[in-house]
Amino acid sequence: MQASDIVRKKTGDTVLGIILKIDKDFYGARQAYKVYGAQRGHCLHPKMVNGIGPTKDGIQDRVMVLWPDKGFTYESSNNLEVINESG
């Protein structure tokens, strides 16, 4: 994914947009503190952390897309599908 690629949303939207700018590593993390083995009804607090594990989405890029009907919007990189790669 790079600037001037043609994209659409992964939700099945038929509207195509053009990538104008990509902000690398804008949001997210690769790992997080987690509480493993917690049972229903127990109170959880930050000192109960007993492990480190991967996050669901990882690190995401923020992408500025020009849509023909909405104008400029920022989208998360995992919500876009590249249709035509430039270059």
Secondary structure, 3 states (H helix, E strand, C coil): CCCCCEEEECCCCCCCEEEEEEEEEEECCCEEEECCCCCCCCCCCHHHCCEEEECCCCCEEEEEEEECCCEEEEEEHHHEEEEECCC
